[in-house]
């Protein structure tokens, strides 16, 4: 199969529509990461996404819809607080989980009675979804457990020969996946941290919980289980308060001929001694670090034998999501 990167226009949308209606998958941009989309009503098409990615079949998918799509066709109940959150944050990097009507493929939610729905704000994603006018099940457009793609080239590097079309929407501006929010209870509960923070949600609707996955429990959201976002090279992570040990690790590996790089935020980079030459600088602000994380991990795997990650100085707000992704990227499981 020949894989092509195409700009988003009438011709590429028409081709994408034919692929989707024929049970295939198309990679498309969102403001967070690129997604690998298929018709959520088509069971074999959804199952094919899992095969393309090598994704475990107990890891649910998110359904993407355009801003004018009536989600009541897909879910049985939308609480008032979810309506308020939708009015404030959608389209945008927020996924909300509802009780499902059960009319999409059971493979989307891996047998759960809930459905995760997202309305991306990326103009190209909206064009794609409006052209199709159906719910599109889409995980990130990469090989399972690898670093999420934030450019069309990242998708090509992972899925060349596996899909026909990658719709090119430029580099994703968000940089990490959407916040996932359980909206099936009396108040929202965060299942996965992202760019829409707990503080933002609480300011909008009041109470907001935060879920911790229990041992042996079935996952309710993508990104809650398994190693994720991992580069192909070796990784190790040090706490920001243990910078001396991180530098020592770097020096000892370099002395042994290992191509080691330190991945850290801008303030930590300024503290590194002059002999540390190989630095993957995430930047200064929260938004900048989220924007750069996957790009720097991909850059690191292309240059390094070992990435030595140092946790960011901040760990709340958006940085909670960044730290979540970084920890999973360096997880040995």
C-alpha positions as CSV (number, residue, x, y, z in Angstrom):
1,X,0.0,0.0,0.0
2,X,1.3,3.5,-0.9
3,X,0.9,6.1,1.8
4,X,0.4,9.7,0.7
5,X,0.5,12.9,2.7
6,X,-2.1,15.2,1.2
7,X,-3.2,18.8,1.9
8,X,-6.8,19.1,3.0
9,X,-8.9,20.2,0.0
10,X,-11.9,18.9,-2.0
11,X,-9.9,16.2,-3.7
12,X,-8.3,14.8,-0.5
13,X,-11.6,15.0,1.4
14,X,-13.4,13.1,-1.4
15,X,-10.7,10.4,-1.4
16,X,-10.9,10.2,2.3
17,X,-14.6,9.8,2.2
18,X,-14.3,6.9,-0.2
19,X,-11.7,5.2,2.1
20,X,-13.9,5.7,5.2
21,X,-17.1,4.5,3.5
22,X,-15.2,1.5,2.2
23,X,-14.2,0.5,5.8
24,X,-10.7,2.0,5.7
25,X,-8.8,4.4,8.0
26,X,-7.5,7.9,7.4
27,X,-5.0,9.9,9.5
28,X,-6.1,13.4,10.2
29,X,-4.9,16.4,12.3
30,X,-6.4,17.7,15.5
31,X,-5.2,20.5,17.7
32,X,-3.7,17.9,20.1
33,X,-2.2,15.1,18.1
34,X,-2.9,13.4,14.7
35,X,-5.7,10.8,14.9
36,X,-6.2,7.5,12.9
37,X,-9.9,7.6,12.1
38,X,-12.5,5.1,10.9
39,X,-16.3,5.0,10.8
40,X,-17.5,4.4,14.4
41,X,-20.6,2.6,13.1
42,X,-18.5,0.0,11.2
43,X,-17.3,-2.8,13.5
44,X,-14.7,-4.2,11.1
45,X,-13.4,-0.7,10.3
46,X,-12.9,0.0,14.1
47,X,-11.3,-3.4,14.7
48,X,-8.9,-2.7,11.8
49,X,-7.7,0.4,13.7
50,X,-6.5,-1.8,16.5
51,X,-4.7,-4.1,14.0
52,X,-3.0,-1.2,12.2
53,X,-1.7,0.2,15.5
54,X,-1.1,-3.0,17.3
55,X,-3.3,-1.6,20.0
56,X,-4.5,-3.8,22.9
57,X,-8.2,-4.5,22.4
58,X,-9.1,-3.4,26.0
59,X,-8.0,0.2,25.4
60,X,-11.1,2.3,24.4
61,X,-11.2,4.8,21.6
62,X,-12.5,8.3,21.4
63,X,-15.3,9.2,18.9
64,X,-14.7,12.5,17.1
65,X,-17.6,14.6,15.7
66,X,-17.9,18.0,14.1
67,X,-19.3,21.0,16.0
68,X,-22.7,20.7,14.5
69,X,-23.2,17.0,15.2
70,X,-26.0,16.1,17.6
71,X,-24.4,13.8,20.2
72,X,-27.8,12.8,21.6
73,X,-27.9,10.4,18.6
74,X,-25.0,8.6,20.3
75,X,-25.5,9.0,24.1
76,X,-28.5,8.5,26.4
77,X,-28.0,11.5,28.7
78,X,-26.0,14.7,28.9
79,X,-26.0,16.3,32.4
80,X,-26.3,20.1,32.8
81,X,-22.7,20.5,33.9
82,X,-21.5,18.8,30.7
83,X,-23.6,21.3,28.6
84,X,-21.9,24.1,30.5
85,X,-18.4,22.6,29.9
86,X,-19.2,22.1,26.2
87,X,-20.4,25.7,25.8
88,X,-17.1,26.9,27.4
89,X,-14.5,24.5,26.1
90,X,-15.8,23.0,22.8
91,X,-14.6,22.7,20.2
92,X,-11.4,22.1,22.0
93,X,-9.1,19.5,23.7
94,X,-11.7,18.1,26.0
95,X,-13.2,14.6,25.7
96,X,-16.4,13.8,27.6
97,X,-17.5,10.3,28.5
98,X,-21.3,9.6,28.6
99,X,-23.6,6.6,28.8
100,X,-23.8,5.2,25.3
101,X,-27.0,4.4,23.3
102,X,-25.0,1.4,22.0
103,X,-25.4,2.3,18.3
104,X,-21.7,2.6,17.5
105,X,-19.4,-0.5,17.2
106,X,-18.9,-2.2,20.6
107,X,-15.2,-2.3,19.7
108,X,-15.0,1.5,20.2
109,X,-15.6,1.3,23.9
110,X,-14.2,-2.2,24.3
111,X,-17.4,-3.5,25.7
112,X,-18.1,-0.7,28.1
113,X,-21.6,0.9,28.3
114,X,-20.0,4.4,27.9
115,X,-18.8,6.4,25.0
116,X,-16.0,9.0,24.9
117,X,-16.8,12.0,22.5
118,X,-14.6,14.8,21.4
119,X,-15.1,17.9,19.2
120,X,-11.7,19.0,17.9
121,X,-11.1,22.6,17.2
122,X,-8.5,22.1,14.4
123,X,-9.9,23.6,11.2
124,X,-8.8,20.7,9.1
125,X,-10.3,18.2,11.5
126,X,-13.6,20.1,11.3
127,X,-13.6,20.0,7.5
128,X,-12.9,16.3,7.5
129,X,-15.6,15.5,10.1
130,X,-18.2,17.8,8.4
131,X,-17.5,16.2,5.0
132,X,-18.1,12.7,6.5
133,X,-20.9,13.8,8.9
134,X,-20.6,10.7,11.0
135,X,-18.8,9.8,14.2
136,X,-15.2,8.9,13.6
137,X,-13.4,6.6,16.1
138,X,-9.8,7.7,16.4
139,X,-6.8,6.9,18.6
140,X,-3.5,8.7,17.9
141,X,-2.1,7.9,14.5
142,X,1.0,6.0,15.6
143,X,2.2,2.5,16.4
144,X,0.8,1.5,19.8
145,X,3.0,2.7,22.7
146,X,5.2,4.9,20.5
147,X,5.4,8.7,20.9
148,X,2.2,10.3,19.7
149,X,2.5,12.1,16.3
150,X,2.2,15.9,16.1
151,X,3.1,16.2,12.4
152,X,2.1,14.4,9.3
153,X,5.7,13.2,8.9
154,X,5.5,11.6,12.3
155,X,2.4,9.6,11.2
156,X,4.2,8.6,7.9
157,X,7.2,7.4,9.8
158,X,5.0,5.0,11.9
159,X,2.2,4.0,9.4
160,X,3.9,4.1,6.0
161,X,2.4,1.2,4.0
162,X,-0.4,0.6,6.5
163,X,-2.8,3.4,5.4
164,X,-3.5,5.2,2.1
165,X,-3.9,8.9,3.2
166,X,-2.5,11.2,5.8
167,X,-4.3,14.6,5.8
168,X,-1.7,17.3,6.4
169,X,-2.8,20.0,8.9
170,X,0.6,21.2,9.9
171,X,2.1,20.8,13.4
172,X,-0.4,20.3,16.2
173,X,-0.6,23.3,18.5
174,X,-1.7,21.6,21.7
175,X,1.0,18.9,21.8
176,X,-0.6,16.4,24.3
177,X,-3.8,14.5,24.1
178,X,-7.2,15.9,25.3
179,X,-8.4,15.9,28.9
180,X,-10.8,13.0,29.3
181,X,-13.7,13.7,31.7
182,X,-16.2,11.1,33.0
183,X,-19.6,12.8,32.8
184,X,-21.8,9.8,33.9
185,X,-22.0,10.9,37.6
186,X,-23.3,13.8,39.7
187,X,-20.1,15.8,38.9
188,X,-17.3,15.4,36.4
189,X,-14.3,13.2,37.1
190,X,-11.0,13.5,35.3
191,X,-9.8,10.2,33.8
192,X,-6.8,11.6,31.9
193,X,-5.2,15.0,32.4
194,X,-4.6,17.4,29.5
195,X,-4.8,21.0,28.4
196,X,-8.2,21.6,30.0
197,X,-7.2,21.4,33.7
198,X,-9.0,20.5,36.8
199,X,-8.8,24.2,37.9
200,X,-10.5,25.3,34.7
201,X,-13.2,22.7,35.1
202,X,-13.9,23.6,38.7
203,X,-14.0,27.3,37.8
204,X,-16.7,26.5,35.3
205,X,-18.9,24.0,37.1
206,X,-17.7,23.7,40.7
207,X,-16.7,20.2,41.9
208,X,-14.4,18.0,39.8
209,X,-13.0,14.7,40.9
210,X,-9.9,12.9,39.7
211,X,-9.9,9.1,39.1
212,X,-7.1,6.7,39.9
213,X,-7.1,3.3,38.1
214,X,-7.4,0.4,40.5
215,X,-5.4,-2.8,40.1
216,X,-7.3,-5.2,37.8
217,X,-10.0,-2.7,36.9
218,X,-11.0,-2.3,33.2
219,X,-9.8,1.0,31.8
220,X,-12.4,3.7,31.1
221,X,-10.3,6.0,29.0
222,X,-7.3,5.9,26.6
223,X,-4.0,6.5,28.3
224,X,-4.8,5.0,31.6
225,X,-3.0,1.7,31.2
226,X,0.1,0.3,29.5
227,X,3.3,2.0,28.5
228,X,2.5,5.0,26.2
229,X,4.2,7.8,24.3
230,X,7.6,6.0,24.4
231,X,10.6,6.7,22.2
232,X,12.4,3.8,20.6
233,X,15.7,4.5,22.5
234,X,16.3,3.8,26.1
235,X,14.9,6.2,28.7
236,X,15.4,6.9,32.4
237,X,13.7,9.6,34.5
238,X,15.0,11.6,37.5
239,X,13.1,13.9,39.8
240,X,14.0,17.6,39.4
241,X,15.3,17.6,43.0
242,X,17.9,15.0,42.0
243,X,19.5,16.8,39.1
244,X,23.0,15.9,40.4
245,X,22.2,12.2,39.8
246,X,20.8,12.9,36.4
247,X,24.0,14.7,35.4
248,X,26.1,11.9,36.8
249,X,24.1,9.4,34.7
250,X,24.7,11.5,31.7
251,X,28.5,11.8,32.2
252,X,29.0,8.1,33.0
253,X,27.1,7.1,29.9
254,X,28.9,9.6,27.6
255,X,32.3,8.3,29.0
256,X,31.2,4.8,27.9
257,X,30.5,6.0,24.4
258,X,26.7,6.2,24.8
259,X,24.9,9.0,23.0
260,X,23.0,10.4,25.9
261,X,20.7,13.5,25.9
262,X,19.0,15.3,28.9
263,X,15.4,16.2,28.4
264,X,14.3,19.0,30.7
265,X,12.5,22.3,31.0
266,X,14.2,25.6,30.3
267,X,14.9,26.5,33.9
268,X,16.6,23.2,34.5
269,X,18.6,23.5,31.3
270,X,20.2,26.7,32.7
271,X,21.4,24.7,35.7
272,X,23.2,22.1,33.8
273,X,27.0,22.2,33.8
274,X,28.9,23.2,30.6
275,X,30.0,19.6,29.9
276,X,26.4,18.6,29.3
277,X,26.3,19.3,25.5
278,X,23.3,17.3,24.5
279,X,20.1,18.9,25.7
280,X,16.5,18.5,24.6
281,X,14.9,21.7,25.9
282,X,11.2,21.6,26.4
283,X,10.9,25.4,26.9
284,X,9.7,27.7,29.6
285,X,5.9,28.0,29.7
286,X,3.4,25.3,30.3
287,X,1.9,25.6,26.8
288,X,5.4,25.6,25.3
289,X,6.4,22.4,27.1
290,X,3.1,20.6,26.1
291,X,3.7,21.8,22.5
292,X,7.3,20.5,22.5
293,X,7.1,17.3,24.4
294,X,6.4,14.7,21.7
295,X,8.4,16.6,19.1
296,X,11.4,16.5,21.5
297,X,10.9,12.8,22.3
298,X,10.8,12.1,18.6
299,X,13.9,14.2,18.0
300,X,15.6,12.4,20.9
301,X,15.0,8.9,19.6
302,X,16.5,10.0,16.2
303,X,19.8,11.2,17.9
304,X,20.2,9.4,21.2
305,X,20.9,6.0,22.6
306,X,19.6,7.2,26.0
307,X,17.2,10.0,27.0
308,X,17.6,11.1,30.6
309,X,14.4,12.9,31.5
310,X,14.2,15.3,34.4
311,X,10.8,16.1,35.7
312,X,9.5,19.7,35.1
313,X,9.7,22.3,37.9
314,X,5.9,22.6,37.9
315,X,3.6,19.7,38.3
316,X,0.1,21.2,38.4
317,X,-2.3,22.7,35.9
318,X,-1.3,21.7,32.3
319,X,2.0,20.4,33.6
320,X,0.1,17.6,35.3
321,X,-0.8,16.3,31.8
322,X,2.8,16.8,30.6
323,X,4.2,14.9,33.6
324,X,1.7,12.1,33.1
325,X,2.9,11.6,29.5
326,X,6.5,11.9,30.4
327,X,6.2,9.3,33.2
328,X,4.5,6.9,30.9
329,X,7.1,7.5,28.2
330,X,9.8,6.5,30.6
331,X,7.8,3.6,32.2
332,X,9.6,0.3,31.8
333,X,6.4,-1.8,31.6
